[in-house]
Amino acid sequence: MPIPLPRLLHMKNLTPKQQIFVSEYLIDMNATQAAVRAGYSAASGRELTTKPNVSRAIEVALEERSRNAGIDAQWVLDNLVEVAQRCMQKAPVREFDPVGRQMVQATDEEGRNVWAFDFKGATQALQLIGKHLGMFVDKREISGPHGMPIQAVSMTSGEFREIVNDVLDKF
């Protein structure tokens, strides 16, 4: 069952078929499947998401859905921090003492108490927080001055060698 579009979007310049596409897209965020469910060809899904009016309708609908659910970036971060903290809490490793016939704190070979924590959960939460903060960059975009594209220059290896030698001579 399609998710109803916010009332505001029905007034935008979307065709009825585009409105269905946006509604279907919100279900699983899969443009190809949303296109098929809306009556378009599978190949047109990605193209539809690039149309300014459709793209804006999706953006507004997602913002409204997020606002209605009370979920934003701060909520996600707060909960990731809580998950990381809970996963890193030490929990005593308990073992059965047959002499005292009770559960006791486990110890290692040197008599130190043994503790356990959920390192996988902590690691995953910390990785997501780090990604949000830009600490782990998988791909870096490089641009020229003022965010403009870098100009590519074509030259022969001899011309390149000459420029490098000129630069090296200045040092």
N, C-alpha and C positions, 0 to 999 in steps of 0.2 A: 504494500500500500504506500503510495507516494507521500512524502512529507509535504504538508501544505506550505506554500510559499507565503512569506509575510505579505500582508495586505498591500503594503507599499509597492511591492514589486509588480503587482498586477497593473499598476498605472504606468510602469516604465514601458518603453517601446520594445516589448518582446512579443513575438508572435505566440499564439496559443501553444504551438508545438515547442517553441523555445522555453516557454514556462514549464511545460512538462519535462523537458530535458533538465532544466535547473532543479526541479523538484526531485527527479530521479537521481541526479548527480549527488544530491545531498545524502542519499541513502548510503552509498558506499564509496563515494569520491572516485568512481571509476567512469571516466568520460566515455570510453568505448561501450561499456554495458549500458550506461545511461542513454546514450544515443540510440542504441538498439531498442531499449524499452520505450523510448519516446517516439519511435517510428522512423528514425534516421538510419542510414547505413552505419555499420561499425566503424568504417574509416573516417566518418565525419565528426566523431566525438571530440578528438583533440582540436580540430578546426573550430568547432563551436565554442570551446573554452577560450579561444583567442579573440572572438568577437567582443568588442568593447562593452556592448550592452549586456551580453550574456555573462561575461566575466564580472562585470560590476554587480549584476543580480546575484551571482554566486557569492561574491564577497559580502554583500549586504546580508544575505540570508545566513551565512556562516557567522557573521558578527552578531546578528540577532539571536541565533541559536546559542552561541557562547554566552551572551548576556543573559538570556533566559535561564540557562543552566547554572549561571553564577561561576562559570569557569573562565579564567583568563591566565595569562602567563604567570602572574604572581601566585595564583592558587596552585598551579602546577609546580612551581618552584618550592612553595611552602610544603607541599605534600612530598616532593622528592627529598627535601631535607629531612622531613620526619621519617621517611622510609630508611634513608641512610643512617640516621641516628638509631632507629630501632634495630636495624640489622647489625649495627656495630656494638650493641649492648652485649656485655659479657654475660653468658649464662653458664652456671656451674655444670660441669659434666658429672652426673651422678652415677654411682655404681653400687651394687649390692654387697654389703659386708656380711658374709655368712656367719662370722663369729658373733657380731652384735645383732645380726638378723634385722638389718635396717639399711636404708639407702644413705650413702655418705658421699662427700666430695671426692672425686677421683683425683689421684696424684700421679705424677710421672715418676721415672726411675730415680730422680733426685729428690723426691718428696715434695715437689712444688704442686700447688693446686692446678688442675686442668680446667680450662675455660673454653667455651665454644661461642662462635658468632656466625652469622650468615654473611660470609664474605662475598658471595655471588650477588646477593641482593644489594649489599652496600656498594659494590663495585659498579653495578649497573646504574644505580641511582646517582652515584658520583659522576659517572661518565656523562649521563644526560645533563646534569647540572653544568659540568665543564663545557659541554658542547654549546649549551645555551649562553654561557659566558664567553664563548669564542676561544676557549683555551685549547681546543683540539681542532685544527683546521685540516680537513681532508682535501679541500680544493681552494686555491687562492686565486682571486681574480686580480690581474695586474692591468692598470690603465695608465694612460699618459697624463700630462698636466690637465688639471681641472676635470678629471674623470673622462677625458676624451680618449678615443682609441689610440693605440701606439701606432705610429707610422712605420710601415715596413719599407726597408730600403733594399734594392737589388744592387749587388756589386760582385765583381769578380774576386777571386781569392787574392790576386795581386793587389787590387785596390784596398781590400781589407787589411792585408799585411802592411801596406803603406800607412794606413790610419793608425794601426796598432803601434808601429814603429815611431810615428810622430808623437803619440801619447807617451810612450816609454821614454823618448828623448827628453820630455819635459820634466821627468823625475830624475 
